[in-house]
Amino acid sequence: MARSLVLLTLALALTGCGVAETGSAAAAAAASQAQEAREGLKTEARVKEQLDAAMKQAADQRKTADDESR
């Protein structure tokens, strides 16, 4: 009986460690995904700024060319 109790306690302890490790891994994965999402948003904002700047430059060039042709 005592031996069964020791084995049961050991099995439960190991199961608990696995659960904790799984939870820890899930939390780390979620934190990593959140960081990737933040970086993605920053990249998106930079690209939009670059596109806006390029569109403004093109519009300015068209206006200059139009003004010079008159």
N, C-alpha and C positions, 0 to 999 in steps of 0.2 A: 504494500500500500504506500509506504513512504517513498519507495523508488518511483512509483507511478506519479506521485505528487511532484517529485523533483523533475521528472521528465516533462510533465505537463507545464510546470513553472518555466522550465527552460524553453519549451516550444513557444509558450506565450511571449516570453521575453524576446525571442528571435523574431517572432511575427510582428511584435511591436516595433522593433528596429527597422524591419522592412517597410512598415507603414510610414514611419517617420522619414525614412530615406526617400520613399516615393513622393511623399508630400514635399520634401525639400527639393527634390528634382523638379517637381511640377512648379514650385514657386520660382525656382531659378529660370526655368523655361519661360514662364510668364513674364518675368522681369526682362529677360532677353528680348522677347517679342515686343514688349512695351518700348524698350530702347530703340529697336529697329523701326517701330512705327514713328517715334519722335524724329529719328534721323530721316525717315522717308518724307515727313512733313516739311522738314527743313530743306531737303533737296528740292521738293516740289516748289517751295516758296522761292528758292534761288533761281530755278528754271523759269518760273513765271516772271521774275524781275528781269532776267536776261532777255526773255521773249519781248517783254514790254519795251525794253531799251532798244532792241533791234527793230521793232516796229516803229518806234519814234524816230530812230535814225533814218529808216527807209522813207518815212513820211517827210522828214526834213529834207532829205536828198531830192525827193520828187518835187517838193515845193521850190527848192532852190533851182532845180532844172527848169521848172515851169516859169519861174520868175525871170530866169536868164533868157528863155526863148522868146520873151515878149519884147 
